[in-house]
Amino acid sequence: MNNLVFSNFLHRPARTIVSVTGIAIGVLLIVFTVGLANGSMRERAQREANVGAEIFFRPPGSVGISGSESFVLPVEMSADLEKVEGVAKAVAIGQSTVEVRDSNTGERLIDGIDFETYAPMVKMAVIEGRKLNDAGDEAIIDTAFQRQKNLTIGDSLEMWEREFRIVGTYEPAAGARVKVPLQTMQDQLGGRGKATAFLVKIKQGFTDSQVAGNLHKVFPDNQILLTKDLEELYMSAIPALNVMLNVIIGVAAVISALVVLLTMYTTVTERTRQIGIMKSLGMPNFSIAWLITQEALLISFAGIVLGIVLTIVLRALLGLITTLEVELSPLVLLIVFVVGLIGGALGGMYPALRAARMDAVESLSYE
């Protein structure tokens, strides 16, 4: 029986290849799209958490992910924060998104920093060029962003409809990939002397939860986020994203099932005489239906494997030319396997039942 399944699978190689490729494209659509969305959000969350601080202190009523807040927190508030028990250091930052042409999303998160206070907390090291001045239309970028965009010291980035000259590169990647002087961002956005958030470093001997509780007692209206929780918050920040990903999974599963249905329907039609011979030799209807179903599952399995391989290859290529992350989650891969095989079984069900119901005499006389 198994030999017959494999021989039928290889009987029409061109059609089999097309069918397997069609399913593989559906799998690629699922795994790559879900992986790119989750990977990009997770990578950004990890960079945001890699700032050397345990707590993000934000204005009251802050919603959404960073980059959408207003400049409402006085920079001098850092002194008040540092008086709270357990707080070692509080550093003011500004964050804003700007429209750009060289990004897949059409926008980019920018950090406004005071280099002298920000760099020690993040343990930022200038790799090439120099540090940021207190003001001016200049920027520093992390080394990964430099490689991705093929930039050099002295090149310019367009932000707020003017050019910012790149004066240095830094490591490690933390927060936004592009950083400008905080004063420049304040002047641009009308927030002189204000910040959008504070990075809070805690003292040894205290836990982040303890210090967060202390901050909440003193500043009950402000939003206090633990950097270790940012990844989870980012992944749940866009409910519509999960809906979109579920729709993509559903559409890809339907496409895969239709590919298998079409393939197996034409296969059964071509093998009408062969099915008649098997019936005349006494093969039960169930065995004939199972034979067709096995072939459908084999095509689905081959398509799933090929789709995952293509995703891995595309992920590697993407990593060479961009900083985008494609997450290959074991859970997503398991869902793809289950959905793909179920789709293959459903797609092969009607052709299998049709083959099992064929009349042996009529099948033998089929030309």
N, C-alpha and C positions, 0 to 999 in steps of 0.2 A: 504493500500500500504506500509506504513512504517513498519507495523508488518511483512509483507512478506519480506521486505529487511532485517530486523534483523534476521528473522528465516532462511533465506538463508545464511546470514553471519555466523550463528552458526551451520548450517547444517553439515558441515565438519570441526570440530574444529581443527583437526591436520593440514589440508591444510591451514586454515585461519591463524593459528599461524605461520606456516612457511612463508606464504606470508607477514604477518604483520612484522615478524622478518626481512625478506629480505629488506623490505622498510626501517625499522628502522636502519639497518646497513648502508644503503645509506645515511640516514639523519645524522647518527652518523659521517660518513665520512666527510660530508659537515661541520656540525656545529663544530665538534671537531678540524678538520684540520684548518679551517678558524679561529676558536677561539684561537687555540694554536699559530698559526703564528702571528695573531694580538696582542694577549695577551702578548706574549713574547717580541715582538718589543715595545709595549706600556710600559710594565713593565721596560724594560731597559731604555727607554727614560725618564720615570719618575725618575728612580734612577740617571740618568745623570743630570736631572734638579734639583735634591734634594741636590745640593752641596753648597747652601747658596749664590751663585753668580747669578747675573742677566745676565751676558754676558760671552760667550766663545770667546776667541780671538785666532784664529788659523793662520797658515802660509799661504802665498799666494798660490793659486792653490790647496788648500785642497779639496779633493773629498771624497764622501762616508761617512760612519759613523765613529765614533771615533775608534781608534785602528789601523788605517792604515797610520797615518801621520808619517813623519820623524822628527828627532830631529834637527831642524834648527833654533829655536828661542832662542837667548841667554837668560839665566836666569836673567842677569843683566837688561834685557829689562823691568822688572817689575817697575824699577824706572822711566823710560820714560813713561810708561803707567799711573803711578800714578800722573804724572804731567798734564795729560789731565783733563780738567774741568769736574767735576762730578764723577771722579773715586776715590773711597775711598781706595781700596786695590786691588792689582794684585798678584796672587799666581801662580807660575809656576808648571806645572804637566807634567808627561810623561805618555803616554798610548800606550800599545802594546798588541797584541794578541799572545798567545803562544799555541802550540799544547799540548793537554792533552788527557788522555785516559778515564777520568771519566766524560766526558761531552757528551751530546747527539749530539752536533755539531762538536766535536773533537777539539775545540779550546776554549780559555777563554780570556776575556779582563782583563788586569792587569793594575793597576794604580801605577805609581811611584810618591811618594810624599815626601816632606819635612814636617815631622809631625808637627813641631813647628809653621809653617805658615799655613799649610792646615787645621789642626784640629780646630783652632778658627773660621775660615770662615765657615766650615761645621757644627760647634758646635758638633764635634765628641767627644764622651766619651768612654774611655776604660772600658769595662764591666768586663773583666777577663784578667789576665796576665798583660802585660806592653805595653807601647808605642813603636813605631819603633825607632831604632837608626838611625843615619845619614847614615850608610852604613852597609853592611853585608848581608849574605844569610838568611834573615828572612822575615816574612810576618805577617800581621794581617788580619783577616777576619771578615765579619759581622756575627751577631748571627744567622741569617736565614740560611746562607751558612753553618755555623757550625752544625746546627741541621740537615740540609739536608744530609751532608756528614758524620755525626756522628764523628766529629773531636774533639780533645781535645788539650789543650795547650801542646806543645812539639812534637806534630805530625808533619809530613813533607808533603810538596807538591812538586811534581816534576815540575820544570820549567827550560827551557833552558838546559835540559839534566843534571840537578843537583838538589839536595834537598834543599828546603827552609824550615826552621823550623818556625812553627807557635808560635809566642810569645804573641799574644793577640787577643781579640775579641772586636768589637766596635759596636756602634749604633749612629745615625741612618744609615740605608743602603743608601749610596750615591755613585754615580759613580760605578766603578768596585767593585765586592765583595771581591777581593783579592788585597791587597796593599803591595808594597815593597818599600824600600828606593829609592828615586829618583836617588841618586848617583849610587846605584847598577844597576839600569836600564840603566843609562847613560853609565856606563862602559861596560855593556853587549852589548849594541847596538851601541857603538861608537859615543856617543853624549855627551861626558863630557862637562859640563857647558852649555848644551842646554836643551830645553824642546820642547814638541810637541804642547802645548797650554798654555794659561793663563786663570785662572778664575778671572773675574773682578767683584768686589763688588762696587756698586754705592753709592754715598753719599745721605743722606736724602735731600729731596727737589728737586731731579732730577728724571726724568723718564728714564727707560731703553732705550727708543727710542732716547731721547735727548743725552744720553751718547754715545750710539752706533753711532749717527751722528757725535759727537765730535771725537770719535776714528777714524771714517772713514776719516775725514778731515786730521788728522795727519798721519794715516797709510792707505792710499787709496788702497794699494794692498793686505792688509791682509783680511782674512775672519772673519767677526764679526757676531756671532749668538746669538740671544736672547734665554736664557734657556727655556722660556715659549713656544717657537716655536719648541723645540726639538722633541716633540711628533709627530707633523705633519711632520717634516722633516724625522724622522725615518720611519714613515709609508709610505712615498713616496720614500724612498731611494733605494728600490729594486723593480724596475718595473716588473722584471721577476716573483716576488712573486705573484703579482696580477694576472698575466696571468696564473700561475700555479693554483691558487685558483679558477679562473673562469673555467679552464679545469676540475678540480675536481668536481665542482658544476654541470657542464654539464654531465660528465660521470655518476655521482651518479643519476641524474635525468633520464638519459636513462636507467640505470639499474632498477630503480624503475618502470618506465613505462613498461619495459619488464616483470618484476615480475607480475605486474597487468594484462598485456596482457595474459600471460600464465595461470594465475589463472582464469581469467574470461572466457577464451576460453574453458578450461576444464569444467568450471561451466556450460556454455551454452550447451556444448555437453552432459553433464550428465542430464540436465533438458530439453532436447528436447521434451519429452512427456509432461512435465509440461507446457512448452511454447505452445504446441499444444492445451492443455486444455484451457489455458487463451485465445488463439485466438478463439477457438470454442465458448467461452462464450461472445465473442464480444469485448475483450480488444483491443484497437487500437494499431497499430504498434509503434506509438510514445511512448505510455505508457509502452510497453514491453521494448523498447530500454532504456527509462528513468529508468526503474526498474534495469536493468543491470548496467547502469551508476551509479546509486545511490550506489549500492553495491561496485562498484569499488572505488568510492569516499570514502565510509565508511572504506574500507580496507586501502586506502591511508592515511586517517585521523588518524586511529589507529596506523599505522606505523610511521607517523610523530611524534605523541605524545610519543610513546614508544622510538623513537630515541632521542628526546629531553631529556626525563627522563634518558636514559642511559648516555647521555652526561653529565648531571648534576651529576650523581653518579660517573662517571669516573673522572670528574673535581674535585670532593671532595676527591676522593682517591689519585689523583695526587698531590693535595695540601698538603696531609699528609706526603708524602714521598719526594717531590721535591719542589723547589722554582718556578717552571714553572707556568705561569698564562694562564688560558683558558678564553678568553673573550666571554661572551654570549651577543652578540650585538642584540638589538631588531630588527635592520634592517636585520641582517643575518637571524634571526628567521622568520621574515616576508617573506623574500625571500624563505626560505626553505618551508614554508607553501604554498606559491603561486606556486612555482616550483613543489612541491610534489603533490598538488592537480591537477595541469595542467597535470603532468605526469600520474596521475591516470586516469584522464578523457580521455587522449589520448590512454592510454593502454586499457581502457574499451570500446573505440569507436568501434573498429572492431567487437569484440564479441557482442556488443549491436546491431549493424546494422545487423549482421548475424542472431541474434535471431529474429529481427523484420521482416526479409525477409523469414523466414521459412514458408513453406506451412503447413497449419493446419492439413490436412488429412495425409500428410507424417509424421508429428510430432507425431500425435496420434498413428500411427502404429509403431513408433520407439521402439525398444527393447534394 
